[in-house]
Amino acid sequence: MPVDGIITGQLTANGGGLMIKQRVRSDSDPELDGELSFKDLLRVSGHIRGKVQSERGTLIVDDAATVDAQIEVGVAIISGEVNGDVFAHERVELSRGAVINGNISTPLLSIKPGATFHGDCSMLKTAG
């Protein structure tokens, strides 16, 4: 995983997740820049750019986070800002205050009042 920034943390006891604590920067450069793959759960609290992918994992974008990336995950729970397309195999949830500038492809989409979505949506068929 190429990274332009600082990553600290450790794998959980079962080896299933990685906690990434990002240093706050004063400029608009992202803390992480590149391709990021994960297995179970990734919570973004800062600014990342590039590509985020996990076939079955859950991506959580916190309310203060900015993600400038193409996203392909199992589940996307978004409270912050996403600039890029989102493809979720299971579902996408847009919380109050979420801002999406890109297209969404998913079998299940939930948009709470107060979320903003600029793009097209493709509703996919569920497997099974």
CYANA upper distance limits for C-alpha pairs under 8 A (distance plus 0.5 A):
  1 MET  CA     34 GLY  CA      7.82
  1 MET  CA     35 GLU  CA      6.66
  1 MET  CA     36 LEU  CA      6.72
  1 MET  CA     37 SER  CA      8.21
  2 PRO  CA     33 ASP  CA      8.08
  2 PRO  CA     34 GLY  CA      6.20
  2 PRO  CA     35 GLU  CA      7.16
  3 VAL  CA     32 LEU  CA      6.12
  3 VAL  CA     33 ASP  CA      6.10
  3 VAL  CA     34 GLY  CA      6.36
  3 VAL  CA     35 GLU  CA      8.41
  4 ASP  CA     31 GLU  CA      7.29
  4 ASP  CA     32 LEU  CA      5.84
  4 ASP  CA     33 ASP  CA      5.77
  4 ASP  CA     34 GLY  CA      7.90
  5 GLY  CA     30 PRO  CA      8.20
  5 GLY  CA     31 GLU  CA      5.39
  5 GLY  CA     32 LEU  CA      5.81
  5 GLY  CA     33 ASP  CA      7.93
  6 ILE  CA     22 GLN  CA      6.85
  6 ILE  CA     23 ARG  CA      7.28
  6 ILE  CA     31 GLU  CA      7.26
  6 ILE  CA     32 LEU  CA      8.00
  7 ILE  CA     20 ILE  CA      6.31
  7 ILE  CA     21 LYS  CA      6.77
  7 ILE  CA     22 GLN  CA      6.73
  8 THR  CA     19 MET  CA      8.30
  8 THR  CA     20 ILE  CA      6.29
  8 THR  CA     21 LYS  CA      6.20
  8 THR  CA     22 GLN  CA      7.90
  9 GLY  CA     18 LEU  CA      7.42
  9 GLY  CA     19 MET  CA      5.94
  9 GLY  CA     20 ILE  CA      6.01
  9 GLY  CA     21 LYS  CA      7.05
 10 GLN  CA     18 LEU  CA      6.41
 10 GLN  CA     19 MET  CA      6.79
 10 GLN  CA     20 ILE  CA      8.50
 11 LEU  CA     15 GLY  CA      5.89
 11 LEU  CA     16 GLY  CA      7.57
 11 LEU  CA     17 GLY  CA      6.19
 11 LEU  CA     18 LEU  CA      5.24
 11 LEU  CA     19 MET  CA      7.45
 12 THR  CA     16 GLY  CA      6.82
 12 THR  CA     17 GLY  CA      6.22
 12 THR  CA     18 LEU  CA      7.01
 12 THR  CA     19 MET  CA      8.47
 16 GLY  CA     39 LYS  CA      7.20
 16 GLY  CA     40 ASP  CA      6.68
 17 GLY  CA     38 PHE  CA      8.06
 17 GLY  CA     39 LYS  CA      7.38
 17 GLY  CA     40 ASP  CA      6.55
 17 GLY  CA     41 LEU  CA      6.72
 17 GLY  CA     42 LEU  CA      8.10
 18 LEU  CA     41 LEU  CA      8.50
 18 LEU  CA     42 LEU  CA      8.01
 19 MET  CA     42 LEU  CA      8.07
 19 MET  CA     43 ARG  CA      8.47
 22 GLN  CA     31 GLU  CA      7.05
 22 GLN  CA     45 SER  CA      8.28
 22 GLN  CA     46 GLY  CA      7.17
 23 ARG  CA     31 GLU  CA      7.69
 24 VAL  CA     31 GLU  CA      8.23
 24 VAL  CA     46 GLY  CA      7.83
 25 ARG  CA     29 ASP  CA      8.08
 25 ARG  CA     31 GLU  CA      8.00
 29 ASP  CA     47 HIS  CA      8.19
 30 PRO  CA     46 GLY  CA      8.23
 30 PRO  CA     47 HIS  CA      5.22
 30 PRO  CA     48 ILE  CA      5.46
 30 PRO  CA     49 ARG  CA      6.74
 31 GLU  CA     46 GLY  CA      7.42
 31 GLU  CA     47 HIS  CA      6.15
 31 GLU  CA     48 ILE  CA      6.31
 32 LEU  CA     47 HIS  CA      7.46
 32 LEU  CA     48 ILE  CA      5.23
 32 LEU  CA     49 ARG  CA      6.79
 33 ASP  CA     48 ILE  CA      6.35
 33 ASP  CA     49 ARG  CA      5.26
 33 ASP  CA     50 GLY  CA      6.13
 34 GLY  CA     49 ARG  CA      6.88
 34 GLY  CA     50 GLY  CA      5.13
 34 GLY  CA     51 LYS  CA      6.83
 35 GLU  CA     50 GLY  CA      6.14
 35 GLU  CA     51 LYS  CA      5.15
 35 GLU  CA     52 VAL  CA      6.52
 35 GLU  CA     53 GLN  CA      8.43
 36 LEU  CA     50 GLY  CA      8.33
 36 LEU  CA     51 LYS  CA      6.60
 36 LEU  CA     52 VAL  CA      5.35
 36 LEU  CA     53 GLN  CA      6.88
 37 SER  CA     52 VAL  CA      6.42
 37 SER  CA     53 GLN  CA      5.40
 37 SER  CA     54 SER  CA      6.24
 38 PHE  CA     42 LEU  CA      7.48
 38 PHE  CA     53 GLN  CA      7.21
 38 PHE  CA     54 SER  CA      5.91
 38 PHE  CA     57 GLY  CA      7.40
 39 LYS  CA     54 SER  CA      6.41
 39 LYS  CA     55 GLU  CA      8.27
 39 LYS  CA     56 ARG  CA      7.52
 39 LYS  CA     57 GLY  CA      5.91
 40 ASP  CA     54 SER  CA      8.28
 40 ASP  CA     56 ARG  CA      7.46
 40 ASP  CA     57 GLY  CA      4.78
 40 ASP  CA     58 THR  CA      6.69
 41 LEU  CA     57 GLY  CA      5.95
 41 LEU  CA     58 THR  CA      5.32
 41 LEU  CA     59 LEU  CA      6.50
 41 LEU  CA     60 ILE  CA      8.24
 42 LEU  CA     57 GLY  CA      8.19
 42 LEU  CA     58 THR  CA      6.89
 42 LEU  CA     59 LEU  CA      5.50
 42 LEU  CA     60 ILE  CA      6.69
 43 ARG  CA     59 LEU  CA      6.49
 43 ARG  CA     60 ILE  CA      5.10
 43 ARG  CA     61 VAL  CA      6.47
 43 ARG  CA     62 ASP  CA      7.58
 44 VAL  CA     48 ILE  CA      8.40
 44 VAL  CA     59 LEU  CA      8.21
 44 VAL  CA     60 ILE  CA      6.69
 44 VAL  CA     61 VAL  CA      5.47
 44 VAL  CA     62 ASP  CA      6.52
 44 VAL  CA     65 ALA  CA      6.78
 45 SER  CA     61 VAL  CA      7.10
 45 SER  CA     62 ASP  CA      5.79
 45 SER  CA     63 ASP  CA      8.19
 45 SER  CA     64 ALA  CA      6.87
 45 SER  CA     65 ALA  CA      5.31
 45 SER  CA     66 THR  CA      8.43
 46 GLY  CA     64 ALA  CA      7.42
 46 GLY  CA     65 ALA  CA      5.13
 46 GLY  CA     66 THR  CA      6.81
 47 HIS  CA     65 ALA  CA      6.20
 47 HIS  CA     66 THR  CA      5.19
 47 HIS  CA     67 VAL  CA      6.26
 47 HIS  CA     68 ASP  CA      8.27
 48 ILE  CA     66 THR  CA      7.08
 48 ILE  CA     67 VAL  CA      5.57
 48 ILE  CA     68 ASP  CA      6.72
 48 ILE  CA     69 ALA  CA      7.95
 49 ARG  CA     67 VAL  CA      6.41
 49 ARG  CA     68 ASP  CA      5.02
 49 ARG  CA     69 ALA  CA      5.65
 50 GLY  CA     68 ASP  CA      6.96
 50 GLY  CA     69 ALA  CA      5.09
 50 GLY  CA     70 GLN  CA      7.17
 51 LYS  CA     69 ALA  CA      5.45
 51 LYS  CA     70 GLN  CA      5.41
 51 LYS  CA     71 ILE  CA      6.54
 52 VAL  CA     69 ALA  CA      7.15
 52 VAL  CA     70 GLN  CA      6.83
 52 VAL  CA     71 ILE  CA      5.37
 52 VAL  CA     72 GLU  CA      6.82
 52 VAL  CA     73 VAL  CA      8.14
 53 GLN  CA     71 ILE  CA      6.38
 53 GLN  CA     72 GLU  CA      5.19
 53 GLN  CA     73 VAL  CA      5.89
 54 SER  CA     58 THR  CA      8.22
 54 SER  CA     72 GLU  CA      6.79
 54 SER  CA     73 VAL  CA      5.10
 54 SER  CA     74 GLY  CA      7.08
 55 GLU  CA     72 GLU  CA      7.48
 55 GLU  CA     73 VAL  CA      5.65
 55 GLU  CA     74 GLY  CA      5.89
 55 GLU  CA     89 HIS  CA      7.79
 56 ARG  CA     73 VAL  CA      6.60
 56 ARG  CA     74 GLY  CA      4.66
 56 ARG  CA     75 VAL  CA      7.78
 56 ARG  CA     89 HIS  CA      7.98
 57 GLY  CA     73 VAL  CA      6.33
 57 GLY  CA     74 GLY  CA      5.59
 57 GLY  CA     75 VAL  CA      6.93
 58 THR  CA     73 VAL  CA      7.00
 58 THR  CA     74 GLY  CA      6.35
 58 THR  CA     75 VAL  CA      5.10
 58 THR  CA     76 ALA  CA      6.35
 58 THR  CA     77 ILE  CA      7.99
 59 LEU  CA     73 VAL  CA      7.37
 59 LEU  CA     75 VAL  CA      6.72
 59 LEU  CA     76 ALA  CA      5.37
 59 LEU  CA     77 ILE  CA      6.65
 59 LEU  CA     78 ILE  CA      8.45
 60 ILE  CA     76 ALA  CA      6.62
 60 ILE  CA     77 ILE  CA      5.32
 60 ILE  CA     78 ILE  CA      6.39
 60 ILE  CA     79 SER  CA      8.33
 61 VAL  CA     65 ALA  CA      6.54
 61 VAL  CA     66 THR  CA      8.20
 61 VAL  CA     67 VAL  CA      8.20
 61 VAL  CA     76 ALA  CA      8.37
 61 VAL  CA     77 ILE  CA      6.82
 61 VAL  CA     78 ILE  CA      5.25
 61 VAL  CA     79 SER  CA      6.21
 61 VAL  CA     80 GLY  CA      6.17
 61 VAL  CA     81 GLU  CA      8.25
 62 ASP  CA     78 ILE  CA      7.21
 62 ASP  CA     79 SER  CA      5.74
 62 ASP  CA     80 GLY  CA      5.84
 63 ASP  CA     78 ILE  CA      8.14
 63 ASP  CA     79 SER  CA      4.95
 63 ASP  CA     80 GLY  CA      4.41
 63 ASP  CA     81 GLU  CA      7.99
 63 ASP  CA     97 GLY  CA      7.63
 63 ASP  CA     98 ALA  CA      7.55
 64 ALA  CA     79 SER  CA      8.42
 64 ALA  CA     80 GLY  CA      6.09
 64 ALA  CA     81 GLU  CA      8.33
 65 ALA  CA     80 GLY  CA      5.61
 65 ALA  CA     81 GLU  CA      6.78
 66 THR  CA     80 GLY  CA      6.65
 66 THR  CA     81 GLU  CA      5.27
 66 THR  CA     82 VAL  CA      6.42
 66 THR  CA     83 ASN  CA      8.32
 67 VAL  CA     81 GLU  CA      6.72
 67 VAL  CA     82 VAL  CA      5.24
 67 VAL  CA     83 ASN  CA      6.66
 67 VAL  CA     84 GLY  CA      8.46
 68 ASP  CA     82 VAL  CA      6.42
 68 ASP  CA     83 ASN  CA      5.17
 68 ASP  CA     84 GLY  CA      6.51
 69 ALA  CA     82 VAL  CA      7.82
 69 ALA  CA     83 ASN  CA      6.82
 69 ALA  CA     84 GLY  CA      5.67
 69 ALA  CA     85 ASP  CA      7.87
 70 GLN  CA     84 GLY  CA      5.57
 70 GLN  CA     85 ASP  CA      5.65
 70 GLN  CA     86 VAL  CA      6.80
 71 ILE  CA     84 GLY  CA      7.79
 71 ILE  CA     85 ASP  CA      6.68
 71 ILE  CA     86 VAL  CA      5.26
 71 ILE  CA     87 PHE  CA      6.48
 71 ILE  CA     88 ALA  CA      8.41
 72 GLU  CA     86 VAL  CA      6.62
 72 GLU  CA     87 PHE  CA      5.17
 72 GLU  CA     88 ALA  CA      6.24
 72 GLU  CA     89 HIS  CA      8.33
 73 VAL  CA     87 PHE  CA      6.97
 73 VAL  CA     88 ALA  CA      5.43
 73 VAL  CA     89 HIS  CA      6.90
 74 GLY  CA     88 ALA  CA      5.50
 74 GLY  CA     89 HIS  CA      5.14
 74 GLY  CA     90 GLU  CA      5.75
 74 GLY  CA     91 ARG  CA      7.49
 75 VAL  CA     88 ALA  CA      6.04
 75 VAL  CA     89 HIS  CA      7.29
 75 VAL  CA     90 GLU  CA      6.09
 75 VAL  CA     91 ARG  CA      5.58
 75 VAL  CA     92 VAL  CA      6.39
 76 ALA  CA     88 ALA  CA      6.98
 76 ALA  CA     91 ARG  CA      7.05
 76 ALA  CA     92 VAL  CA      5.27
 76 ALA  CA     93 GLU  CA      6.72
 77 ILE  CA     92 VAL  CA      6.48
 77 ILE  CA     93 GLU  CA      5.26
 77 ILE  CA     94 LEU  CA      6.75
 77 ILE  CA     95 SER  CA      7.93
 78 ILE  CA     82 VAL  CA      8.42
 78 ILE  CA     92 VAL  CA      8.21
 78 ILE  CA     93 GLU  CA      6.60
 78 ILE  CA     94 LEU  CA      5.54
 78 ILE  CA     95 SER  CA      6.51
 78 ILE  CA     98 ALA  CA      6.53
 79 SER  CA     94 LEU  CA      6.74
 79 SER  CA     95 SER  CA      5.41
 79 SER  CA     96 ARG  CA      7.04
 79 SER  CA     97 GLY  CA      6.50
 79 SER  CA     98 ALA  CA      4.87
 79 SER  CA     99 VAL  CA      8.14
 80 GLY  CA     97 GLY  CA      7.21
 80 GLY  CA     98 ALA  CA      5.25
 80 GLY  CA     99 VAL  CA      6.74
 81 GLU  CA     98 ALA  CA      6.31
 81 GLU  CA     99 VAL  CA      5.14
 81 GLU  CA    100 ILE  CA      6.45
 81 GLU  CA    101 ASN  CA      8.49
 82 VAL  CA     99 VAL  CA      6.77
 82 VAL  CA    100 ILE  CA      5.42
 82 VAL  CA    101 ASN  CA      6.70
 82 VAL  CA    102 GLY  CA      8.17
 83 ASN  CA    100 ILE  CA      6.62
 83 ASN  CA    101 ASN  CA      5.28
 83 ASN  CA    102 GLY  CA      6.50
 84 GLY  CA    100 ILE  CA      8.19
 84 GLY  CA    101 ASN  CA      6.64
 84 GLY  CA    102 GLY  CA      5.20
 84 GLY  CA    103 ASN  CA      7.63
 85 ASP  CA    101 ASN  CA      8.23
 85 ASP  CA    102 GLY  CA      5.14
 85 ASP  CA    103 ASN  CA      5.17
 85 ASP  CA    104 ILE  CA      6.44
 86 VAL  CA    102 GLY  CA      7.69
 86 VAL  CA    103 ASN  CA      6.69
 86 VAL  CA    104 ILE  CA      5.30
 86 VAL  CA    105 SER  CA      6.82
 87 PHE  CA    104 ILE  CA      6.39
 87 PHE  CA    105 SER  CA      5.25
 87 PHE  CA    106 THR  CA      6.51
 88 ALA  CA     92 VAL  CA      6.83
 88 ALA  CA    104 ILE  CA      8.45
 88 ALA  CA    105 SER  CA      6.86
 88 ALA  CA    106 THR  CA      5.51
 88 ALA  CA    107 PRO  CA      8.28
 89 HIS  CA    106 THR  CA      6.44
 89 HIS  CA    107 PRO  CA      7.51
 90 GLU  CA    106 THR  CA      6.97
 90 GLU  CA    107 PRO  CA      6.65
 90 GLU  CA    108 LEU  CA      7.10
 90 GLU  CA    126 THR  CA      8.17
 91 ARG  CA    106 THR  CA      6.18
 91 ARG  CA    107 PRO  CA      6.60
 91 ARG  CA    108 LEU  CA      5.09
 91 ARG  CA    109 LEU  CA      6.29
 91 ARG  CA    110 SER  CA      8.43
 92 VAL  CA    106 THR  CA      7.20
 92 VAL  CA    108 LEU  CA      6.91
 92 VAL  CA    109 LEU  CA      5.48
 92 VAL  CA    110 SER  CA      6.81
 93 GLU  CA    109 LEU  CA      6.51
 93 GLU  CA    110 SER  CA      5.23
 93 GLU  CA    111 ILE  CA      6.62
 93 GLU  CA    112 LYS  CA      8.49
 94 LEU  CA     98 ALA  CA      6.32
 94 LEU  CA    109 LEU  CA      8.46
 94 LEU  CA    110 SER  CA      6.56
 94 LEU  CA    111 ILE  CA      5.27
 94 LEU  CA    112 LYS  CA      6.57
 94 LEU  CA    115 ALA  CA      6.76
 95 SER  CA    111 ILE  CA      7.01
 95 SER  CA    112 LYS  CA      5.77
 95 SER  CA    113 PRO  CA      8.27
 95 SER  CA    114 GLY  CA      8.14
 95 SER  CA    115 ALA  CA      6.57
 96 ARG  CA    112 LYS  CA      5.96
 96 ARG  CA    113 PRO  CA      6.35
 96 ARG  CA    114 GLY  CA      5.10
 96 ARG  CA    115 ALA  CA      5.29
 97 GLY  CA    114 GLY  CA      5.93
 97 GLY  CA    115 ALA  CA      5.38
 97 GLY  CA    116 THR  CA      7.68
 98 ALA  CA    114 GLY  CA      8.01
 98 ALA  CA    115 ALA  CA      5.22
 98 ALA  CA    116 THR  CA      6.55
 99 VAL  CA    115 ALA  CA      6.59
 99 VAL  CA    116 THR  CA      5.22
 99 VAL  CA    117 PHE  CA      6.46
 99 VAL  CA    118 HIS  CA      8.46
100 ILE  CA    116 THR  CA      6.70
100 ILE  CA    117 PHE  CA      5.27
100 ILE  CA    118 HIS  CA      6.46
100 ILE  CA    119 GLY  CA      8.19
101 ASN  CA    117 PHE  CA      6.86
101 ASN  CA    118 HIS  CA      5.41
101 ASN  CA    119 GLY  CA      6.68
102 GLY  CA    117 PHE  CA      8.28
102 GLY  CA    118 HIS  CA      6.68
102 GLY  CA    119 GLY  CA      5.36
102 GLY  CA    120 ASP  CA      7.74
103 ASN  CA    118 HIS  CA      8.12
103 ASN  CA    119 GLY  CA      5.21
103 ASN  CA    120 ASP  CA      5.26
103 ASN  CA    121 CYS  CA      6.25
103 ASN  CA    122 SER  CA      8.43
104 ILE  CA    119 GLY  CA      7.88
104 ILE  CA    120 ASP  CA      6.88
104 ILE  CA    121 CYS  CA      5.26
104 ILE  CA    122 SER  CA      6.77
105 SER  CA    121 CYS  CA      6.29
105 SER  CA    122 SER  CA      5.13
105 SER  CA    123 MET  CA      6.43
105 SER  CA    124 LEU  CA      7.06
106 THR  CA    122 SER  CA      7.05
106 THR  CA    123 MET  CA      5.84
106 THR  CA    124 LEU  CA      5.73
107 PRO  CA    123 MET  CA      5.56
107 PRO  CA    124 LEU  CA      4.78
107 PRO  CA    125 LYS  CA      6.06
107 PRO  CA    126 THR  CA      6.20
108 LEU  CA    123 MET  CA      7.56
108 LEU  CA    124 LEU  CA      8.37
111 ILE  CA    115 ALA  CA      7.02
